[in-house]
């Protein structure tokens, strides 16, 4: 992805805003017990935050699996983010797929609620790293 500094900054900031909105959407429907919706929103919150992080560092993925791969390669294996965060991101992806596409299993509170706080922490850490990188390159 060939972006100038202004374009990169704008995209990173937009993705981080989308991440925050998606997380707030997940929180907003907990009381309604919409577990598939919450799983979807948690994943997309993390996806947008991790995508922003990748873009801030100049990496580009063409698919969700590509984002998982690049995140693992450049941030988890490199020790910038923990193995637990790498597993969390993969688990959120899997949970979202289950909730969106599995016709034999419906997500439950026990499946989804344990991911709320860890997802928030992943999003915050990815955002902090992305914004730091953008600032360094400004």
C-alpha positions in Angstrom: 0.0 0.0 0.0 1.7 3.2 -1.2 0.3 6.0 1.0 1.8 9.4 1.8 1.9 10.4 5.5 -1.3 12.4 5.4 -3.2 9.5 3.7 -1.8 7.0 6.1 -2.7 9.1 9.1 -6.2 9.7 7.9 -6.8 6.0 7.3 -5.3 4.9 10.6 -7.5 7.5 12.5 -10.6 6.4 10.6 -10.0 2.7 11.3 -9.4 3.5 15.0 -12.7 5.5 15.1 -14.5 2.5 13.5 -12.9 0.2 16.1 -14.2 2.3 18.9 -17.7 2.5 17.4 -17.9 -1.3 16.9 -16.8 -1.9 20.4 -19.4 0.5 21.7 -22.0 -1.3 19.6 -21.0 -4.6 21.1 -21.4 -3.1 24.6 -24.7 -1.5 23.7 -26.5 -4.8 23.0 -25.2 -6.9 25.8 -28.4 -6.3 27.8 -30.4 -7.6 24.8 -28.4 -10.8 24.7 -27.6 -10.5 21.0 -24.6 -12.8 21.3 -23.9 -13.2 17.6 -24.1 -9.5 17.1 -21.8 -8.9 20.0 -19.3 -11.4 18.6 -19.5 -9.7 15.2 -18.9 -6.3 16.6 -16.1 -7.4 18.9 -14.3 -9.0 16.0 -14.7 -6.0 13.7 -13.6 -3.7 16.5 -10.4 -5.7 16.8 -10.1 -6.0 13.1 -10.2 -2.3 12.5 -7.7 -1.6 15.3 -5.3 -4.3 14.1 -5.7 -3.1 10.5 -4.9 0.5 11.7 -1.8 -0.9 13.4 -0.7 -2.7 10.2 -1.3 0.4 8.1 0.6 2.6 10.5 3.6 0.3 10.0 3.2 0.2 6.3 1.8 -3.3 6.0 -1.2 -4.2 3.7 -3.4 -7.2 3.8 -6.0 -8.2 1.2 -8.1 -10.5 3.5 -9.1 -11.1 7.0 -6.8 -14.1 7.1 -4.0 -11.8 5.8 -4.6 -9.4 8.6 -4.3 -12.3 11.1 -1.1 -13.5 9.4 0.6 -10.1 9.3 -0.4 -9.3 12.8 1.0 -12.6 14.0 4.2 -12.2 12.0 5.1 -8.6 12.6 3.6 -7.9 16.1 3.1 -11.2 18.0 6.2 -13.2 16.8 8.2 -10.0 17.1 7.2 -9.6 20.7 5.6 -6.2 20.3 2.2 -7.7 21.3 1.7 -10.8 23.4 1.0 -14.4 22.2 -2.2 -14.1 24.2 -3.3 -11.1 22.1 -2.5 -13.0 18.9 -4.6 -15.9 20.1 -7.4 -13.5 21.2 -7.5 -11.9 17.8 -7.7 -15.4 16.1 -10.4 -16.5 18.6 -12.5 -13.4 17.9 -12.3 -14.2 14.2 -13.4 -17.7 14.8 -16.2 -16.7 17.1 -17.5 -14.2 14.5 -17.5 -16.9 11.8 -19.4 -19.2 14.1 -22.0 -16.5 15.0 -22.4 -15.4 11.4 -22.3 -18.6 9.5 -22.8 -21.7 11.7 -26.3 -23.1 11.3 -25.8 -25.7 14.0 -24.6 -23.6 17.0 -25.8 -20.4 18.5 -23.4 -18.4 20.6 -24.2 -17.9 24.2 -23.4 -15.5 27.0 -20.7 -17.9 28.2 -19.1 -17.9 24.8 -19.0 -14.2 24.3 -18.9 -12.2 27.5 -15.4 -13.4 28.5 -14.0 -11.6 25.4 -15.4 -8.2 26.2 -12.6 -6.8 28.4 -9.7 -8.6 26.6 -11.0 -7.3 23.3 -11.1 -3.8 24.7 -7.5 -4.1 25.9 -6.3 -5.4 22.5 -8.0 -2.5 20.8 -6.5 0.0 23.1 -3.0 -1.4 22.8 -3.2 -1.6 19.0 -4.5 2.0 18.9 -1.7 3.2 21.2 1.0 1.6 19.0 -0.6 2.8 15.8 -0.9 6.4 16.9 2.7 6.3 18.3 4.0 5.1 15.0 2.0 7.8 13.0 3.4 10.5 15.3 6.9 9.2 14.9 6.6 9.4 11.1 4.9 12.8 11.0 
